[in-house]
Amino acid sequence: TQLLEQSPQFLSIQEGENLTVYCNSSSVFSSLQWYRQEPGEGPVLLVTVVTGGEVKKLKRLTFQFGDARKDSSLHITAAQPGDTGLYLCAGGSGGSNYKLTFGKGTLLTVNP
Amino acid sequence: GAVVSQHPSWVICKSGTSVKIECRSLDFQATTMFWYRQFPKQSLMLMATSNEGSKATYEQGVEKDKFLINHASLTLSTLTVTSAHPEDSSFYICSARLSTRGPQHFGDGTRLSIL
């Protein structure tokens, strides 16, 4: 069974601070996706990374896929209250039965 | 962009009732859809993979007779929770993908409350 460990589980910071969320596994994934979910809604895809060592930037968010494709990180610069939500990483694997394995999520609260 | 619609968004019903949840891909055809369950402030747990025209593949520990899945067309999958009980109360979310290794696009979920 493939597992994704996500840390921290909870994070409460002040507006303007920087933060990093980590997603680690002992398994190799062919791709890794980051989602953000707000209460009562479905997850919304932020980014997909597929190449070891890949770095992608989305405004104030920077995503990195580890060289061995077993881990990933999400860094947010100058966090804003609108960044508040549940951040989920998900690893993709399998051939014809390709599916996602989700981490437990990081609940981020950015206080004004 | 790809849009997935889920209906209903909220259901409250008595114990013993069967509840059907629909998942539609609005602007693309999805040969595969997924059904997840999520408890408050927790992550998504995959319940089953829904394949158009064939039987669903259930994850270990998920009762196939309890959670009936039908994927009769390329744009619609349904999940029926049969004889629902309070422990079945949860947030159920579906997703669909355009290609085998493409990203999944999620519906907005269905909040199921069994009294």
Boltz contact constraints between the chains, C-beta under 6 A:
constraints:
  - contact:
      token1: [A, 33]
      token2: [B, 103]
      max_distance: 6.0
  - contact:
      token1: [A, 41]
      token2: [B, 108]
      max_distance: 6.0
  - contact:
      token1: [A, 42]
      token2: [B, 93]
      max_distance: 6.0
  - contact:
      token1: [A, 42]
      token2: [B, 106]
      max_distance: 6.0
  - contact:
      token1: [A, 42]
      token2: [B, 107]
      max_distance: 6.0
  - contact:
      token1: [A, 42]
      token2: [B, 108]
      max_distance: 6.0
  - contact:
      token1: [A, 42]
      token2: [B, 109]
      max_distance: 6.0
  - contact:
      token1: [A, 43]
      token2: [B, 106]
      max_distance: 6.0
  - contact:
      token1: [A, 45]
      token2: [B, 103]
      max_distance: 6.0
  - contact:
      token1: [A, 48]
      token2: [B, 103]
      max_distance: 6.0
  - contact:
      token1: [A, 98]
      token2: [B, 100]
      max_distance: 6.0
  - contact:
      token1: [A, 98]
      token2: [B, 101]
      max_distance: 6.0
  - contact:
      token1: [A, 102]
      token2: [B, 43]
      max_distance: 6.0
  - contact:
      token1: [A, 102]
      token2: [B, 44]
      max_distance: 6.0
  - contact:
      token1: [A, 104]
      token2: [B, 43]
      max_distance: 6.0
  - contact:
      token1: [A, 105]
      token2: [B, 43]
      max_distance: 6.0
